[in-house]
Amino acid sequence: MKKEYCNRQVYFVGGGIASLAGAAYLVRDCDFPGQNIHIIEEMKILGGSNDGAGDAEHGYVVRGGRMLNDEAYENLWELLTTIPSVDRPGLSVRDEIIAFDTANPTHSNARLVNKDGKVEDVLSMGFDMADRLAMGKLIITPEDKMGKARINDWFAPHFFTTNFWYMWATTFAFQPWHSAVEFKRYMLRFFHEFPRIQTLEGVTRTPYNQYDSIILPLHKYLEPFGVDFTLKCTVTDLQFKKGDGITVTQMNVVREGVKDVIDVKEDDLVIITNGSMTEGSSLGSMTSAPRLNGKGSSWKLWENIASKKPSLGNPSSFDDHVDGSKWESFTVTFHDSKFFDLMENFTRNRAGTGALVTFKDSSWFMSVVLAYQPHFRNQPEHVKVFWGYGLYPDKVGDFVKKRMCDCTGEEIMQELIGHLHFEEYKDEIMATANCIPCMMPYITSQFMPRLNSDRPKVVPEGSTNLAFIGQFCEIPDDVVFTEEYSVRAARIAVYTLLGIERPIEPINQYQYDVRTLFSSFVTSFR
């Protein structure tokens, strides 16, 4: 422990992967005393959007499934290389994931399914020349020339009927009205994935859900250092030193309903996860639909502090457009393997490959993923769990004549069975099904059209002790809605505020690789 850190405190607001990574960098790279690190989380569990909970009796829930990628998650992999596996002594979490993914590679044989329940041939991207020209123009246009342009400002209607759009949109959760700048960043960041998007071979899966596979090992790594995990505590506001600079002096908090103040010394650090993609989420059941909730504490905190300091971003670009950022997921628990057996036969996907199947003609634009089993640490052998989502929850279903957002878990299963044309097996499938829907009003809020200035820099200009991490800070060239973005932000925040001269893993620039460029060019004409 470095002597100069003895009396300094670091406060992380939010208990997601960004804060856990930041704490890991502090103890690993900065020799910072663990007992002086405080992770403040309003929920009763860590992990933020990397969740995974439940049991066989009441049903399992994952609000979202995170796609990982070997080539584009540079800092995540570097960090996990130094985090010990919970289950396999002597191995790191990274070693464990590589071993699992090598044994169970992702490969989709049924990426798109049409309205007749037939698997589509998706080798062709379906582009016409106008689509190719628009894509080329998008890639070469500087971000500052694009402003708040939407994807559908850039591409003609035909583009949104191509195999490429159906696959790319459901892999990364893009909507036509989302930011063209974010779409461009994804095209550049995942240039290497374009030629294999039809099989999803580039997707790296974890042995369990992301809570069990990543969050739990990080938590267990930090515990022996004495890191303070303050749960069920909400930060509502920050107070700043008077003047033009940015120095936090106090944190306003609510603990179990009681207001309190944490005094922050000038050499203490405050590192905030501003905004949340899963905030306001609501669960339904087999007999009830989830409700649509409003803003919670992370958005309100950001709004409060941004109103005091103009360089801290514009949360309104992200949290005031629920109709454009919401969609609905669902997690299904079975007590037998009937549905999994039928899906394996239908898709020709080997069980547990985690391959995404999208019903391209579905009015809900619905997709499902059958992960390797067990997907949870406490999952019994006979229990099977899968996850799905619909990107258009306000649309009326094709088989259940209700909007997805108004449907119970039972009705969502009926719609899915209809698209699969599994009606003759309906009673067997439904006999043990427990479908828990989840409405997420802000799940793609980070994709909403915005200016670069709408997101604060990781360490804003003039800041002496405040940084931002998570999905709503600005990191040039990198892509939000990824684990890498949160981890990279945490590393930048810690190193910058403490003046640590250590390299941060650079962004791989596959758009400049000749082989990747040639392969992508050929793919666009398939």
C-alpha positions as CSV (number, residue, x, y, z in Angstrom):
1,M,0.0,0.0,0.0
2,K,1.4,3.4,-1.0
3,K,1.8,5.8,1.9
4,E,0.2,8.7,0.0
5,Y,-3.1,6.7,-0.4
6,C,-3.5,6.0,3.4
7,N,-6.1,8.7,4.0
8,R,-7.6,9.0,0.5
9,Q,-11.1,7.5,-0.2
10,V,-12.5,6.4,-3.5
11,Y,-16.3,6.3,-3.9
12,F,-17.8,4.4,-6.8
13,V,-21.5,5.2,-7.4
14,G,-23.2,2.1,-8.9
15,G,-22.2,-1.5,-8.4
16,G,-22.0,-2.7,-12.0
17,I,-19.0,-4.1,-13.9
18,A,-17.5,-0.6,-14.4
19,S,-17.2,0.1,-10.7
20,L,-15.9,-3.5,-10.0
21,A,-13.3,-3.1,-12.7
22,G,-12.3,0.3,-11.4
23,A,-11.8,-1.2,-7.9
24,A,-9.8,-4.0,-9.4
25,Y,-7.5,-1.6,-11.2
26,L,-7.0,0.4,-8.0
27,V,-5.8,-2.6,-5.9
28,R,-4.0,-4.3,-8.8
29,D,-2.2,-1.5,-10.5
30,C,-2.2,1.4,-8.0
31,D,-1.5,-0.5,-4.7
32,F,-4.5,1.4,-3.3
33,P,-5.9,0.2,0.1
34,G,-9.0,-1.9,-0.4
35,Q,-10.7,-0.6,2.8
36,N,-10.6,2.9,1.3
37,I,-12.6,1.8,-1.8
38,H,-16.4,2.2,-1.4
39,I,-18.8,0.8,-4.0
40,I,-22.2,2.3,-3.4
41,E,-25.2,0.4,-4.9
42,E,-28.9,1.0,-4.4
43,M,-29.9,-2.6,-5.1
44,K,-29.2,-5.4,-2.7
45,I,-26.9,-7.2,-5.2
46,L,-23.9,-6.2,-7.3
47,G,-23.7,-6.5,-11.0
48,G,-25.9,-3.8,-12.5
49,S,-27.0,-4.8,-15.9
50,N,-24.9,-8.0,-15.7
51,D,-27.5,-9.9,-13.8
52,G,-28.7,-13.4,-13.3
53,A,-31.0,-14.5,-10.6
54,G,-33.7,-16.9,-9.5
55,D,-34.2,-20.6,-8.9
56,A,-35.8,-23.6,-10.5
57,E,-39.0,-23.3,-8.4
58,H,-39.8,-19.6,-9.1
59,G,-38.0,-19.3,-12.4
60,Y,-34.7,-17.7,-13.5
61,V,-34.3,-14.2,-14.9
62,V,-31.6,-12.5,-17.0
63,R,-32.8,-9.1,-18.2
64,G,-30.2,-9.1,-21.0
65,G,-27.6,-11.3,-22.5
66,R,-24.2,-9.7,-23.2
67,M,-22.3,-10.6,-26.4
68,L,-18.6,-10.9,-25.9
69,N,-16.0,-10.7,-28.7
70,D,-12.4,-11.9,-28.6
71,E,-11.0,-9.3,-31.0
72,A,-12.8,-6.2,-29.7
73,Y,-12.8,-6.6,-25.9
74,E,-9.2,-5.7,-25.3
75,N,-9.3,-4.3,-21.8
76,L,-12.0,-6.8,-20.5
77,W,-9.8,-9.7,-21.5
78,E,-6.6,-8.1,-20.0
79,L,-8.5,-7.6,-16.7
80,L,-10.0,-11.1,-16.6
81,T,-6.6,-12.6,-17.2
82,T,-5.7,-11.5,-13.7
83,I,-9.0,-12.5,-12.0
84,P,-9.0,-16.0,-10.5
85,S,-11.6,-18.5,-11.6
86,V,-14.2,-19.3,-8.9
87,D,-14.5,-22.9,-10.0
88,R,-11.1,-23.9,-11.4
89,P,-8.1,-23.2,-9.1
90,G,-5.0,-22.1,-11.0
91,L,-7.0,-20.7,-14.0
92,S,-8.1,-17.1,-14.6
93,V,-11.6,-16.1,-15.6
94,R,-10.2,-15.5,-19.1
95,D,-8.6,-19.0,-19.2
96,E,-12.0,-20.4,-18.1
97,I,-13.9,-18.5,-20.8
98,I,-11.4,-19.5,-23.6
99,A,-11.7,-23.2,-22.5
100,F,-15.5,-23.1,-22.5
101,D,-15.8,-21.2,-25.8
102,T,-13.3,-23.6,-27.5
103,A,-15.3,-26.6,-26.3
104,N,-18.7,-24.9,-27.2
105,P,-18.1,-22.6,-30.2
106,T,-21.0,-20.5,-31.3
107,H,-22.3,-21.4,-34.8
108,S,-25.8,-20.5,-36.0
109,N,-27.4,-22.7,-38.7
110,A,-30.7,-20.9,-38.3
111,R,-29.9,-17.3,-38.0
112,L,-33.2,-16.1,-39.6
113,V,-36.6,-17.9,-39.7
114,N,-39.4,-16.6,-41.9
115,K,-43.1,-16.4,-41.4
116,D,-43.6,-20.0,-42.7
117,G,-41.3,-21.3,-40.0
118,K,-38.6,-22.0,-42.6
119,V,-34.9,-21.3,-42.0
120,E,-33.7,-18.7,-44.5
121,D,-30.5,-18.9,-46.6
122,V,-28.6,-15.9,-45.3
123,L,-25.3,-16.2,-47.1
124,S,-26.3,-13.1,-49.2
125,M,-26.4,-9.8,-47.3
126,G,-29.2,-8.7,-49.7
127,F,-27.7,-5.3,-50.5
128,D,-28.4,-3.4,-53.7
129,M,-25.9,-0.8,-55.0
130,A,-27.6,2.1,-53.2
131,D,-27.2,0.2,-49.9
132,R,-23.5,-0.4,-50.6
133,L,-22.9,3.3,-51.6
134,A,-24.7,4.5,-48.5
135,M,-22.7,2.2,-46.3
136,G,-19.4,3.4,-47.9
137,K,-20.4,7.0,-47.4
138,L,-21.3,6.4,-43.7
139,I,-18.0,4.8,-43.0
140,I,-15.9,7.7,-44.5
141,T,-18.0,10.6,-43.1
142,P,-16.5,12.2,-40.0
143,E,-18.7,12.1,-36.9
144,D,-18.8,15.8,-36.4
145,K,-20.4,16.1,-39.9
146,M,-23.2,13.7,-38.9
147,G,-24.7,15.4,-35.9
148,K,-27.8,13.7,-34.6
149,A,-28.6,11.9,-37.8
150,R,-30.5,8.6,-37.5
151,I,-29.8,5.4,-39.3
152,N,-32.9,5.8,-41.4
153,D,-31.8,9.3,-42.4
154,W,-28.7,7.6,-44.0
155,F,-30.2,4.5,-45.6
156,A,-33.2,4.1,-48.0
157,P,-36.1,1.8,-47.0
158,H,-34.7,-1.2,-48.9
159,F,-31.7,-1.4,-46.5
160,F,-34.1,-2.3,-43.7
161,T,-35.4,-5.3,-45.6
162,T,-31.9,-6.9,-46.1
163,N,-30.6,-10.0,-44.4
164,F,-27.8,-7.8,-43.2
165,W,-30.1,-5.5,-41.3
166,Y,-32.1,-8.3,-39.8
167,M,-28.9,-10.0,-38.5
168,W,-26.9,-6.9,-37.5
169,A,-29.9,-5.2,-35.8
170,T,-30.8,-8.2,-33.7
171,T,-27.2,-9.0,-32.8
172,F,-26.5,-5.5,-31.5
173,A,-30.1,-4.3,-30.8
174,F,-30.2,-1.4,-33.3
175,Q,-33.4,0.3,-34.4
176,P,-33.8,2.4,-37.6
177,W,-34.3,5.6,-35.5
178,H,-31.1,5.1,-33.5
179,S,-27.9,7.1,-33.9
180,A,-26.1,6.8,-37.3
181,V,-22.9,7.7,-35.5
182,E,-23.3,4.7,-33.1
183,F,-24.1,2.5,-36.1
184,K,-21.0,3.7,-37.9
185,R,-18.8,3.1,-34.8
186,Y,-20.2,-0.5,-34.7
187,M,-19.4,-1.1,-38.3
188,L,-15.8,0.0,-37.8
189,R,-15.3,-1.7,-34.4
190,F,-16.8,-5.0,-35.6
191,F,-15.5,-4.8,-39.2
192,H,-14.1,-8.3,-38.6
193,E,-17.5,-9.7,-37.8
194,F,-19.2,-8.5,-41.0
195,P,-18.1,-11.5,-43.1
196,R,-19.3,-14.0,-40.5
197,I,-22.4,-12.3,-39.2
198,Q,-24.6,-15.0,-40.6
199,T,-23.1,-17.7,-38.3
200,L,-22.1,-15.5,-35.3
201,E,-18.9,-17.5,-35.0
202,G,-17.2,-14.4,-33.5
203,V,-19.4,-14.4,-30.4
204,T,-17.6,-15.5,-27.3
205,R,-19.8,-17.0,-24.6
206,T,-19.2,-17.4,-20.9
207,P,-19.8,-20.7,-19.0
208,Y,-22.8,-19.3,-17.1
209,N,-24.8,-16.1,-17.3
210,Q,-22.6,-12.9,-16.9
211,Y,-23.4,-12.5,-13.2
212,D,-22.1,-16.0,-12.3
213,S,-19.2,-15.9,-14.8
214,I,-17.9,-12.4,-14.5
215,I,-19.4,-10.4,-11.6
216,L,-19.1,-13.1,-9.0
217,P,-15.4,-13.7,-9.6
218,L,-14.7,-9.9,-9.6
219,H,-16.6,-9.6,-6.3
220,K,-14.7,-12.5,-4.8
221,Y,-11.4,-11.1,-6.0
222,L,-12.0,-7.8,-4.3
223,E,-13.4,-9.1,-1.0
224,P,-10.0,-10.1,0.5
225,F,-8.7,-6.6,-0.1
226,G,-11.4,-5.3,2.3
227,V,-13.3,-3.3,-0.4
228,D,-16.4,-1.8,1.1
229,F,-19.6,-2.8,-0.7
230,T,-22.4,-0.5,0.6
231,L,-25.6,-1.9,-0.7
232,K,-29.1,-0.5,-0.6
233,C,-27.8,3.0,-0.5
234,T,-28.8,5.6,-3.1
235,V,-26.7,8.7,-4.2
236,T,-29.1,11.5,-5.0
237,D,-26.9,14.5,-5.6
238,L,-23.3,15.9,-5.5
239,Q,-22.2,19.2,-4.1
240,F,-19.3,21.1,-5.7
241,K,-16.7,23.5,-4.6
242,K,-17.6,27.0,-5.7
243,G,-15.9,28.2,-8.9
244,D,-15.5,27.2,-12.5
245,G,-13.6,23.9,-11.8
246,I,-15.2,20.6,-10.9
247,T,-14.4,19.4,-7.3
248,V,-16.9,17.3,-5.4
249,T,-17.2,18.3,-1.8
250,Q,-20.3,16.2,-0.6
251,M,-22.4,13.3,-1.7
252,N,-26.1,13.3,-0.8
253,V,-27.3,9.8,-0.1
254,V,-30.4,7.9,1.2
255,R,-29.8,4.8,3.3
256,E,-32.9,2.7,4.0
257,G,-35.1,5.8,3.6
258,V,-32.9,8.1,5.7
259,K,-31.2,11.1,4.1
260,D,-27.5,11.5,4.9
261,V,-24.4,13.3,3.6
262,I,-20.9,12.0,2.9
263,D,-18.2,14.6,3.1
264,V,-15.7,14.3,0.3
265,K,-12.1,15.7,0.8
266,E,-10.4,17.3,-2.1
267,D,-8.0,14.4,-2.6
268,D,-10.8,11.8,-2.4
269,L,-12.2,10.5,-5.7
270,V,-15.8,10.2,-6.8
271,I,-16.4,7.9,-9.9
272,I,-20.0,7.7,-11.1
273,T,-21.9,5.4,-13.3
274,N,-24.2,8.0,-14.8
275,G,-27.4,6.6,-16.3
276,S,-28.4,2.9,-16.6
277,M,-29.7,0.8,-19.4
278,T,-31.7,-1.5,-17.1
279,E,-33.0,1.1,-14.7
280,G,-36.8,1.1,-14.3
281,S,-37.0,-2.5,-15.5
282,S,-40.1,-4.4,-14.5
283,L,-40.8,-8.1,-14.3
284,G,-44.1,-9.9,-15.2
285,S,-45.1,-13.5,-14.8
286,M,-46.9,-16.3,-16.6
287,T,-50.2,-14.5,-15.6
288,S,-49.2,-10.8,-15.6
289,A,-47.5,-8.4,-18.0
290,P,-44.6,-6.2,-16.8
291,R,-45.4,-2.5,-16.3
292,L,-43.6,0.5,-17.9
293,N,-41.6,2.4,-15.2
294,G,-40.1,5.8,-15.3
295,K,-36.7,7.3,-14.4
296,G,-34.9,6.1,-11.4
297,S,-32.0,7.4,-9.2
298,S,-29.1,7.1,-11.7
299,W,-30.8,9.3,-14.3
300,K,-32.0,11.8,-11.6
301,L,-28.5,12.0,-10.2
302,W,-27.0,12.7,-13.6
303,E,-29.8,15.3,-14.3
304,N,-29.1,17.0,-10.9
305,I,-25.3,17.4,-11.4
306,A,-25.5,18.2,-15.1
307,S,-27.8,21.2,-14.2
308,K,-24.9,22.5,-12.1
309,K,-22.0,22.0,-14.4
310,P,-22.6,22.3,-18.2
311,S,-19.6,20.1,-19.1
312,L,-21.2,17.0,-17.4
313,G,-23.4,16.1,-20.4
314,N,-27.0,16.2,-21.4
315,P,-29.0,13.3,-20.0
316,S,-32.1,14.3,-21.8
317,S,-30.8,13.0,-25.1
318,F,-30.9,9.5,-23.5
319,D,-33.5,9.4,-20.8
320,D,-36.4,11.4,-22.3
321,H,-37.1,9.1,-25.3
322,V,-38.5,5.9,-23.8
323,D,-40.6,5.1,-26.9
324,G,-37.3,4.9,-28.9
325,S,-35.2,3.1,-26.3
326,K,-37.5,0.4,-24.7
327,W,-37.8,-3.2,-25.6
328,E,-38.9,-6.4,-23.8
329,S,-37.0,-9.5,-22.9
330,F,-38.2,-12.8,-21.4
331,T,-36.5,-15.7,-19.6
332,V,-38.1,-19.1,-19.8
333,T,-37.5,-22.0,-17.3
334,F,-38.5,-25.5,-18.1
335,H,-38.5,-28.6,-16.0
336,D,-37.8,-30.9,-18.9
337,S,-35.9,-30.8,-22.2
338,K,-38.8,-31.0,-24.6
339,F,-38.5,-27.5,-26.0
340,F,-34.7,-27.7,-26.2
341,D,-34.9,-31.0,-28.1
342,L,-37.4,-29.6,-30.6
343,M,-35.2,-26.5,-31.1
344,E,-32.1,-28.5,-31.6
345,N,-33.9,-30.6,-34.3
346,F,-35.4,-27.5,-35.9
347,T,-32.4,-25.2,-36.0
348,R,-29.7,-27.9,-36.5
349,N,-27.8,-26.0,-33.9
350,R,-25.9,-28.2,-31.4
351,A,-27.3,-27.8,-28.0
352,G,-25.6,-25.0,-26.0
353,T,-24.0,-23.1,-28.8
354,G,-25.8,-20.0,-27.8
355,A,-26.8,-19.2,-31.4
356,L,-29.2,-16.4,-31.9
357,V,-32.4,-17.3,-33.8
358,T,-34.5,-14.3,-35.2
359,F,-38.0,-14.5,-36.5
360,K,-37.5,-11.8,-39.2
361,D,-41.2,-11.5,-40.1
362,S,-42.3,-11.3,-36.5
363,S,-44.2,-8.1,-35.8
364,W,-42.4,-8.0,-32.4
365,F,-39.1,-8.7,-34.2
366,M,-38.5,-11.5,-31.8
367,S,-35.3,-13.5,-31.2
368,V,-34.3,-16.3,-28.9
369,V,-31.0,-17.7,-27.6
370,L,-30.6,-21.2,-26.1
371,A,-27.4,-21.1,-24.1
372,Y,-25.3,-23.9,-22.8
373,Q,-26.9,-25.6,-19.8
374,P,-26.7,-25.1,-16.9
375,H,-26.9,-21.3,-17.4
376,F,-27.0,-20.7,-13.6
377,R,-24.8,-22.1,-10.9
378,N,-27.8,-23.4,-8.9
379,Q,-29.6,-24.8,-11.8
380,P,-30.6,-28.5,-11.5
381,E,-29.7,-30.9,-14.2
382,H,-33.2,-31.5,-15.4
383,V,-34.0,-27.8,-15.7
384,K,-33.5,-25.8,-18.9
385,V,-33.4,-22.0,-19.3
386,F,-33.4,-19.8,-22.4
387,W,-33.7,-16.1,-23.1
388,G,-35.4,-14.1,-25.8
389,Y,-36.5,-10.6,-26.6
390,G,-38.7,-8.5,-28.9
391,L,-37.4,-5.2,-30.3
392,Y,-41.0,-3.9,-31.1
393,P,-42.9,-4.3,-27.8
394,D,-45.7,-1.9,-28.9
395,K,-46.7,-3.9,-31.9
396,V,-49.6,-6.4,-31.9
397,G,-48.5,-10.1,-32.2
398,D,-49.0,-12.3,-35.2
399,F,-50.6,-15.1,-33.2
400,V,-51.6,-13.4,-30.0
401,K,-53.5,-10.3,-31.0
402,K,-52.1,-8.1,-28.3
403,R,-49.1,-5.7,-28.0
404,M,-46.1,-7.6,-26.6
405,C,-45.9,-5.1,-23.7
406,D,-49.5,-6.1,-22.7
407,C,-48.8,-9.9,-22.9
408,T,-48.3,-12.3,-20.0
409,G,-45.5,-14.9,-20.1
410,E,-48.0,-17.5,-21.2
411,E,-49.0,-15.3,-24.2
412,I,-45.4,-14.7,-25.1
413,M,-44.9,-18.4,-25.2
414,Q,-48.0,-18.8,-27.4
415,E,-46.6,-16.3,-29.9
416,L,-43.2,-18.0,-29.9
417,I,-44.8,-21.5,-30.5
418,G,-46.7,-20.0,-33.4
419,H,-43.6,-18.6,-35.1
420,L,-41.9,-22.0,-34.7
421,H,-45.0,-23.9,-35.9
422,F,-44.7,-26.1,-32.9
423,E,-48.5,-26.1,-32.3
424,E,-48.7,-29.9,-32.1
425,Y,-46.3,-29.9,-29.1
426,K,-47.9,-26.9,-27.4
427,D,-49.4,-28.8,-24.4
428,E,-46.1,-30.6,-23.8
429,I,-44.1,-27.3,-24.0
430,M,-46.4,-25.4,-21.8
431,A,-46.7,-28.1,-19.2
432,T,-43.5,-27.0,-17.4
433,A,-42.9,-23.5,-18.9
434,N,-42.4,-20.5,-16.7
435,C,-41.9,-17.4,-18.9
436,I,-41.0,-14.2,-17.0
437,P,-41.2,-11.1,-19.2
438,C,-39.1,-8.0,-18.5
439,M,-39.9,-4.5,-19.7
440,M,-36.8,-2.3,-20.0
441,P,-37.6,1.3,-20.8
442,Y,-34.0,2.5,-21.3
443,I,-32.3,-0.6,-22.6
444,T,-31.1,1.1,-25.8
445,S,-31.0,4.7,-24.5
446,Q,-27.3,4.7,-25.2
447,F,-28.1,4.4,-28.9
448,M,-30.4,7.4,-29.1
449,P,-29.3,10.2,-31.5
450,R,-26.9,12.5,-29.7
451,L,-24.0,14.9,-30.0
452,N,-20.6,13.9,-28.6
453,S,-21.0,16.7,-26.0
454,D,-24.2,15.0,-24.7
455,R,-21.9,12.5,-22.9
456,P,-19.4,13.8,-20.4
457,K,-15.8,12.9,-20.9
458,V,-14.5,10.1,-18.5
459,V,-12.6,12.9,-16.7
460,P,-14.3,16.2,-17.6
461,E,-12.2,19.3,-18.3
462,G,-11.4,21.0,-15.0
463,S,-12.2,18.0,-12.8
464,T,-9.9,17.4,-9.9
465,N,-11.8,14.4,-8.3
466,L,-14.8,13.4,-10.4
467,A,-15.0,10.9,-13.3
468,F,-17.7,9.1,-15.2
469,I,-17.8,5.4,-16.1
470,G,-20.3,3.0,-17.7
471,Q,-22.2,3.5,-20.9
472,F,-23.0,7.2,-20.9
473,C,-19.5,8.8,-20.9
474,E,-17.6,9.7,-24.1
475,I,-14.7,7.5,-25.3
476,P,-13.8,8.3,-28.9
477,D,-14.1,5.5,-31.4
478,D,-15.4,2.9,-28.9
479,V,-18.9,1.4,-28.9
480,V,-21.5,1.5,-26.1
481,F,-23.7,-1.5,-25.1
482,T,-20.5,-3.6,-24.5
483,E,-18.7,-4.8,-21.4
484,E,-15.5,-3.4,-23.0
485,Y,-16.8,0.2,-22.9
486,S,-17.5,0.0,-19.2
487,V,-14.1,-1.6,-18.4
488,R,-12.2,0.8,-20.6
489,A,-13.9,3.8,-19.0
490,A,-13.0,2.5,-15.5
491,R,-9.4,2.0,-16.5
492,I,-9.2,5.5,-18.0
493,A,-10.9,7.1,-14.9
494,V,-8.6,5.4,-12.4
495,Y,-5.3,6.0,-14.2
496,T,-6.2,9.6,-15.1
497,L,-7.3,10.7,-11.6
498,L,-4.4,9.1,-9.9
499,G,-1.8,10.1,-12.6
500,I,-0.8,6.4,-13.3
501,E,1.5,6.1,-16.2
502,R,0.4,2.7,-17.5
503,P,-0.7,1.7,-21.0
504,I,-4.4,1.1,-21.7
505,E,-5.1,-1.6,-24.3
506,P,-5.7,0.3,-27.6
507,I,-8.7,-0.2,-29.8
508,N,-8.0,-2.7,-32.6
509,Q,-8.4,-1.0,-35.9
510,Y,-9.7,-3.8,-38.2
511,Q,-11.0,-1.3,-40.7
512,Y,-7.4,-0.8,-41.8
513,D,-6.5,-4.5,-42.1
514,V,-6.2,-5.3,-45.8
515,R,-7.5,-8.9,-45.4
516,T,-10.5,-7.8,-43.4
517,L,-11.3,-5.0,-45.9
518,F,-11.1,-7.4,-48.8
519,S,-13.3,-10.0,-47.1
520,S,-15.9,-7.3,-46.2
521,F,-15.9,-6.0,-49.7
522,V,-16.6,-9.5,-51.0
523,T,-19.3,-10.1,-48.4
524,S,-21.2,-6.9,-49.4
525,F,-21.6,-8.4,-52.9
526,R,-22.7,-11.9,-51.7
